[in-house]
């Protein structure tokens, strides 16, 4: 998430004021649409920084809308000249036409799950009374809008199974409207809860209502840009208007706090996950619902580690934490310890490999563990004794393992680069897994191979790198390669199936996925090694992955492309600035490109824990060393770049991509095109309809096909 346009060589001295003259936008060799500009100059602790493209922060001004339209026209003209674009679209459409399921779960005597038949824009929610029974459509989001841009974002079933609370988002926004549907009749009640963001709902044991978190309604016209703080926790009772909802908890003294509520399986307690931005540290509060107006007990309040509620035996709570355990451990703690500076913790599953998550189901703990960037699953007794490892088909990623303590089964999803997401049922009685939903995708997985290597970064740190391609690859330096990364926010990159990546490999491309510092592949220490003042490690890891690919003759700079989204867009922008001749093409998606102003929009302030803030002198100096918008070299020969963003992205506002594109177009000294693709009626990515995914995937692959060119063209084999 960053961006910067001008060639500025900065020497920042403590206490000195370095003036940066506002550069005049440079006329590109090929006529790019003229961006609206201003003479805006900001003073950061005595350092003056120009921001000539500030007008692009207003996405709805006539000037910005005209600029977007002309940029999209220019990009479309470039993509339309890609001869293989129609074939790519056809192939992606065929590949995407496969059934996709979510792991089912059981509530109130029914199973619930989602399924997309293949080319449906949105997955449909189904319910049935037995696994073998006939499914009943409970909610079809495809009928909520003609173009599939209304998405089902989350849903929770009441404890008695009679009501479904469901959240929907419009055009990719993070804002959710929650409604309630009668499960038996399929008819919505009059209940409507609005202005919900970054919160699910949790039903009370009596199924009469639910808890949720919400923000104040923004001023009209600012819904997609307004800064969000002061989230409050409410209780909504069925059959009443939202204006009658009961305020349960708020913290006006700490407006950056947010609240994630969970009612325990026994129905007695309300557990509050208290978060502050994207900091992995949080607080954990507990309220006894059996006592009217009981206070919240502050079980963990020091903000010294991450704490996640897993389950409880009455007042004994099981919590996954990284306190004194950077790779995570499962502990038990009694509510009587609430209020203590250092609650007494008892290890249940001690620290070992990275403990990513734990479920309490079937009177067992199921632990999902990360080893060298791939998932493994282990079954433990409630006393913490390891019983077995759940056998998986390959190196890959897991999801699911939901359920209740008294159930005899649980369900999980497994995926890998050439293994489409498959749903399994795990039987606690037999200890065996069986497939209940296997997709049929139009490709031959035996034609591809996956390897994992560990390459040295700039400082010698070994970094995992996955390589996926057709079998029989020649290491002659001529293979078009797409290097993908993220590197931030404690987010790992395990193997996962992607239709777009599969088509890329069918075209002869190599897909490389680097598991950079900043993620959680090796625990909190790995995360901390790529955040704040150590963020440069992430860019070095990415660049050295590229150098390794060239050295080992997988590819060459002219045939090497890089991509990433959100924080990964920042990664691409920063790395491109630092190594413009190392790549032949780049695709930064919905990136954070202006590292000096990201905290001034929507939820951007929440990323300060990861990046720091320009409002602090020391952080400002660090951010200025890599902010994509502020480290471009005027006249440098940049490779072909296609920025992608969306006009309804209210997480990383599109101004980041707009300003970055205008600046890069002005700085470009070479012949390669600098393009931007602005999607309409879409947001940061979640809930994007299948039609838009296919169109975007088509355009990215067509762009790479044109940009990388070379002696071995990217083409789909005949018959595909």
N, C-alpha and C positions, 0 to 999 in steps of 0.2 A: 504494500500500500504506500505508494509514494510517487513522486514524479518531479521532474525539473527540466527546464528548457535551456538554459543558457550556458555558454562556456564561461565558467567563472573559476579562476584559480584563487582559492581563499587561504590565507594564512591567519588563523585565529589565535590571538594572543590573549591571555587572561587579563581582563581589565582594559584591553585596547578597543578602539572603535574602528572597524574596517568598513569603509563605505563601498558598496557595490552599486555601480551605476546601472540604471535601468537600461538594459540592452534594447535596441530597436529590433523588432521582429525582422528577420532576414527573408528576403524574397527567394523562395526555392527555385531550383532550376526548372521544375515543372510547376505549373500554376496550381498551387493549393488554394482552397477556399480561404478567403481573408477572415481571420478571427477578430472579433471585437476586442479592443485593447483599452488600457487606461494607463495613467502615469502613477499607479499605486506603488508606493515604496513603504515598507514596514521597518520599524526599528526594533531589533532583537538585542537587547542588552548592549546597546551601543553599536551594533552592526546593522547597517541598512541593507535590506534585501528587496529587490524589485519584484513585483508580481504583476507584470503587464497584462496577463490574461485573466485577471480577477473577474471581469464581466462574465466569463464562462461559468462562474459559480451560480449564476442565475439560470437554471435550466429552462425556464419558461419565457424568458425575454424574447422578443421578436428577432433580435440579433443572434441569439444562441440557437433558436429553432431554425433560422435560415442557414446558419453554419452547419448544424447537424444534417439538414437535408442535403446540402451540397456535398458534404463529406461522404454521406451514404451513397450519393449518386456516383461520386468518383470511385469509391470502393467497389460498387456494383459493376462499373465499367471494367475495372481491372479483373474482377473475378469472372465476368462474363466471357473474357477472352481466354479463359482456361478451357482448353478443348475437352478435358476429361471431366469437367464439372457435372454434366448430365449423368455420366456413367457413375460418378461417385455418389450422386444423390440417389440413383436407382439402387446401387449396392447397399448404401446405408439403410435405405427403406426396407430392403429385404432382410438385412441383418437384424434390424430393430423389431422385426415382426415375430417376436417370440413371447411366450407367456412369462410374466414376472410376478412372483408371489412374495408376500411378507410372511414371517413365521407366525402361525396362529397362536392365540392364547385363549384361555377359558375363563369365563366370568358368568355367574348366575346361571349355570347349567348350559351355556352355549359357547361355541367357538366363534372367534372373530378373526378375520384376516383380510388383506387386500390382494387384488389380482388385476393385472393389466393384460388384456388379451393379446397385445402385441403393438398395434399402432394406435390404440386409444391414447388420447392426450393425457388423461389422468387415470390412475388406478382406481378401481371400484372396491368399495367396502362390502364384504359379504359376511353372513352369519349362518351357522347350521348347528343342529343339536348333537350330531355325531360326526366323526371324521369322515365316515363313509356316506353320510347323508347328503341330501340334495341341498346345494347352497341357495340362500335367499339373498337377493340384492337388498342391502340396507341403505346404502348411500352411493349414488353415482354422480361424482362431481362433473362429469362430462355434460350433464344436462343443465348445469348452473350457468354456463356461458356458451355462446356459439363457437368461440375460438379456443376453448380449453384453457383460458387464462385464469379461471377461478380454481384454486387448488385446495384439496383437503390437506391440512398441515398437521393435524394431531386429533386424536379422539380418545375418550375415556368412557368406559361403560360403568354404570352404577353397580353397586355390590349385589343388588338383586337381579341384575341383568335386564331390567325393564326399560332403562333409558340410556341413550347415547348422547354424551356431550361431545360436540365436534367443532373444531376450529377451521375456518377457511380464510385464505388470503387472496387478494385481488391483484392481478398483474405482477406477481412476484414481490409484492411489498412484504415487509416483516410484520405489519399490522395484521392482527387476527380478529375476526368476528366469531364469537362462539354462540352456537345454538344448541337446542336439545331436541332429540327425536325419540318418539316412542318406538321401541325395538319391535314390538309385535305388529303395530299398524303401519310403521314406516312414515308416520305423519309427524311433522314438527309441532312442538308446543309453541306458546307465545314467548318463551324465554329468549332473550338476546343480550349478550354481554359483549361490549365493544371496548376498543382502545387497549387491547391486550397485546403485549409484546414480550418475548423472552420469558414466557411463563406457560406452563401447562395448567390443567385443573386436576383436582383430586377430590373424589366423592367421600362423603361421610358414610359411616357404617350403616346408617338408617336409610341411605339412598334418597334423602330428602333435599340434598343440596351439595354444593361443592365450594372449595376454596380456590382462589385464583389471584394472580398479580396483575395490576394494570397501571397505566400512566394517566395523567390528566389529558384531556382532549387538547391537541395543539390548535393554535389559531388557524382559522380557515385559510387554505392556500399554502400552509407550511408543513403539512403532514409528512412530507418526504425529506425535509431538511432539518426540522426543529430538533434542538438538543433535548435528549430524554434523560430526566433525572426524577428522583422522588417517586419511585415505584411504591405502590401500596398493596397490602394483602387484604382481600375482601372475602366474605362468605355470601354466596348467592343461594337463595332458597327457591326451589322450583315453584313456578306459578306467580312469581313476584317480579316487578320491573327492576331494572338495574339500579334505578335511583333509590331503591329500598335496600340495596345490599349493605351488609354490616361491615364496617371497617374493623378488621381484626388486628392489624399491626402496621405501623409506619415508623419511620425514623427521620423526621425532618432535620434532626441534628447531624445526620450523615446521609445527605441526599443521593450519594452514589451507590448506596446499598440496594440490592435487589433480592427478591424472595422466591424461592422454589419450594412449594408446599407438597408434602406427602402424608397421607393418613396411613398409619401402620395397618398391617393385615388384620390384626386383632381389633382394629377400630378404636382403640383407646387413646392413641396419641396422634397429635399433629406434629410432624417433624418439619422444621423450617431450615432449608439450605440457604444460608445468607451469603450472597456473593457480592463482590465489588469489582466491577469491570471484568477483565479476562484474567485477573490474577488467580493462579491455581489455589491460593490460600483462601479459606472461607471460614465461616462460623457455623455452628450447628446448634439450633435451639429446639426445645421440645415443650409441648403444651399438653397437659392431661385433659382430654375432652370429656372425661367422666365427671369432672368438677366444673360447674358453671363459673365462667369468668376467671378460670385459673390463669396464673401468669405464665409466660414463657420461661422455662428453665434454660439458662445459658450453659449448655453442656460443654461446648468448646467456643470460647469467646476471645482467645488471645490473637487470632488471625496470624497464627504461626505455622500453619500447614494446611493441606487439603484434607477434608473429612467428608465421606460419603456414607449415608445411611444404607445398610444392607438388610437388616431385619432386627427382630428383638424377641426375647423371651421375657415378657412382662417388663420390668424396669431394667433388665440387662439388654444393652444395645450392642449390635455388631456393626462395626464401622471400618470402612476401608480408609487408610490414612497413609501419608508419606512422612509423618512426624518421626524424626530419627530413622527414617527408612526411605531414601530417595527413590527406590524402586517399588515401594509400596508394601504394605502388610495389612492383614485383617486382625482387628483387635476387638475385645469386648470391654464394655465400660458400664458401670451402674449409674442410674440417674441420681443416686445419692451423691455422686461426685460433681454434679452441676454446681457451678459457682466457684469451684476450686481452681486455683491458678494453674495447677498441673494435675488434672484428673488421673486417677490410677487406671492404667491400661494393662490388659492381659493379652498376650499374643495368642491368636487362634491359628492363623497362617503366617508364619514368620517371613521376613523379607528374603527373597530369592531372586528369580528372574522378575522382570517388570510385571507387577500385578495390575493389569489394566482395569479389570472389573470383577465383581463377585455377585452372584445371585444366590438367594436362599430359597430353594424349591425342592420338594420331595424329601424333606428332612435331610437335605444335603447342601453343602456349599459347592457351587460350580464356579471355578476360578478361570477367567480368561487371562492368559499370560502371553507377554510379548517376548520372543526370542529372536534376535537378529532380524527384526522388522517383520516377523510372521507370527501369527497367533497359534496358540495351543490351548487346550481346555483340559482341566483336571477336576476330578470329583473328590471332595473331602467330606469326612464325617463332621458333625457339629462340634466334635471335640478337636477338630483340626488334623485328623489323621488322613493322609492321602490314600485314597482307595484305588484310583486308576486314572489313566489318561484316556480321553475320548479320541479314538482313532479318526484322523482326517485324511482326505484323499490326496492332499499335496500341501506345499507351502501356500498359505493363503490367509484370508481374513474371516473372522467370525462375527455374528450378531445374533441377538435373541437371548435364549435361556431364561425367559420369563416364566412365571407361575407362582403357585402358592405352596405352602409348606406341606399340606396334606395331599398334594397331587402325586401321581405315580409316573408322570411324564413331563417332558418339557420339549420345546422346539427351538431349533437354531438354523441360521443361514450360513452357508459356506460359499466362498468365492475365491477365484484366483485369476491370473491373467488370461488363461485359456480355459477356465472352468466357470461357466455362467452360474450366477447365484442359484444355489440349489437348497431346498428346504428339507431338513431332517427332523425326525422324531426320536428323542432319546427316552428309552424305557428304563426306569430306575430298578425295576424288578429283575430284568435280564441283563442290564448293563450294556445293551446294544443300541446302535443307531440304525434307523431305516429311512430310506428316501421316501418322502410323501409328495414332493413336487420337483420334477426335474425338467428344466426347459429344453426345448429342441431348437437349437440355433443353427442356421444354415452355414456351417463351416466345419472343417475337419481339424480338431485340436491336435491330432497326431502329426500335422504338417508343421507345427511350431515347436520351438523349444525355449525353455526359460532357464537362465543361469543367474547365480548371485555371486558377485565378486566384492572385494573390500579394497578400495583404492586409497592411497595416501592423499590427504588434503595438503594445503600449503604448509601447515605446521606439523605434518606427519601423522595426524589423527586418522585412523582407519574409518572409512565411511562406507556403509553398505550401498551397493548399486545393483538393481535388478536389470537384466537384459532379456528382451523377448523379441524373437524374429523367426522367420521361416528357417527350417532346417537347411543345412548346406550353405550357410552364409560364407561368402568369400571375404577374408580380411585384407582387402586391397585399398582401403581408404576411400572407396567410392560409394558406400552405402548411405543413402539419405537417412538421417537419424533425428529423432525427436526426443530431446532430453527434458524431463519433467521434474519439478520439485516444488516444495512448499516451505519447510524450514521455519516453523514458528508456532506459538500458542500451544505448545505441548501436544501438537497433533501429529500422529504417526502416519506413514504411508506404507501400509502393508499391501501385498498383491491384491488386485481387484479387477474384475472383468469390465471392459469398456468396448462398446461397439465401435466407437470412433477409432480407438487404438487398434482394434482388430482389422478394420479396413485399411488403416495405415500400413500395417504389416503385410496385408495381402497385396498392397501396391509395391511391396519390396522394401518398405522402410523398417528401421530398427527402432524399437521403443525402449528407452532407458529411463529408469525411475530411481532417482538418488534420494536416500533417506538422510537428509541433512541435519546438522545440529539445529536446535530450536524445536525439534519434534520430541516425542516421548519414547523413541525406539529403545533407548537405554536408561529411561527414568529421568528424574528431575535434573540430575547433573547434566545430562545431554541437552535438556531444554535450556537450562541456564547458560550453557556454553554458546547459545545462539540468540540471546536476547539482550536488550538494553545496550550497554557499552561493548558487548561481545557480538553484536549483530554482524559485524564484518566477517566473522567466522562462517556464517551461512553463505555469504556471497563467494567466499574463498572455496568452500566445499563444492559449490555449484560449478564454479569456473574450473576447478581442478578435476571434477568429473568430466567436463568437456575435454580438457587436455588429455586425460587418460584415454578417452574414446578415440582421440586423434592419434595418440602415441601407439595404441594397440591396433591401429589401422581399421577400426570399425568404420571410420568416417574421416572427413576432412573439414576444415572450417567452412568452406563454401557449401558443404552438404549437411551441415549441422544446424539444427534449429532448436530453440528452447521455448518452453511454455510454462505457465503457472497462473493460478487465479487467486484473487484477493491478496493475502499476504504473499502468495506465490507470484502475483503480478508485480508487487514491490521487488521481489527477488529477481524477476526478469529485467525490470527497468534498471535496477542498481547494477546488476552484473553486466548488462549491455553497455552501460556508461563506462564501466571499468575495463571492459574487454571488447570493444566494438569490432575488432577484426577477427575474433575467435568464432564468430557465428555467421551463417548465411541467411538466417531468418529468425524472427522472434514473434511470439504471440502472447503478450501480457493481457490477461483477462481480469476485468473488474478490479484493477489494482489500486492499492493505496500509494499514490504517486507524489503527493505533497506532504512531506513529513513535518512541515512546520505548522500546518493548519488542519490536520486530520481530526484533531480533538474538538473542532468547532462545529461539527455536524453530527446529527442524530446520535448514534451510540459510539462515535469515534473516541470520546473521552475514555471509554472503557479500555482502550488499547494502550493507554499510558503505562500500565503495569508492564507491558511487553516492550514498548519502544522508548519510554521516557517522553518528555514534553518540551517543546520549544520555549515554554514559559520559565524553564529553569536554565540558567546560563550553561552549566556543564552539559546538560542533555542537548541543548541547542547546538553546541559545538559538535557533539557526536552525530546528531541527525544531519547536520550540514555536510558531513563527510560522505554520505551515501544517498541522501534524498534524491530520487530519480529526477524530480523536477529541477533540482538546483545543481546538477553535476554534469550536464551535457556540455560537450565541447563544440563550440561554434565552428562549422566548417569540417568537422570530422566526417569520415565516410562510414555511415551506419549501414548495417544490413537492412534488408526488407523487414518491415515491422507492420503487423496488423493488430491494433489495439481493439479489444472487444469490451463493450459495456452495455448497460441497459438504462433506459430513461426512468425506470421506476425502482432503481436500486437505492433503497433507503438505509442500507448498511454501509457500503462504501459508495458514497454519492458519486454520480457520474462526472462531477466537476474534476475529480482527480484525473480521469482518463481524458477529458476534454482539454484541460490545461497542458497535460503531458503531451498529447498529440500535437497541439498547436506549437508548442515549444520545440518538439523534435522535428517537425516539418520546417521550422525556421532555422534550426541548427544544421540540418542535413547538408553535407557538402558533397555527397556522392549521388550516383544515379538511382539507387534502390528506392522503391516507393515507401512512403510512410502513410499508412492507411488507418482508418478507424471504422469499425462496424458498430453502429448504435442500434441495439434491438429495441423495439417499441413494445409496450405492454408486457414488460418483463422486469425482473429484479436481479438480486444477487446470484440467483441460480436455483434455489429451492422451488419446487413446484412448477418448473418450466415445462410447458406441454411438449409432447413427443414431436409434434410437427416443427416446433421451434428448435428442438434439440437436433433434429435431422438437418434442418436448414443451416444451423450454426456449424454443425459438424462438417457438412458439405463445403461450406465456405472456408473453414479453416484448412481442410485438406486440399481444396483447390488452390488456396493461397500458397501453401507449402509446396505444392506440385509446381506452380509457376516460379516461385521464388528460388527453389533449390535447383531446379533444372538439371543441367550437367550431362555427362556422358551416359548415365544410366537413368533414364527418365522414370518418374514414378507413374506407373500405370497398373490398372487392374488387369489380372489375367483374363483372357477371353473366356466367355461363358459365365462370368460373374456379374 
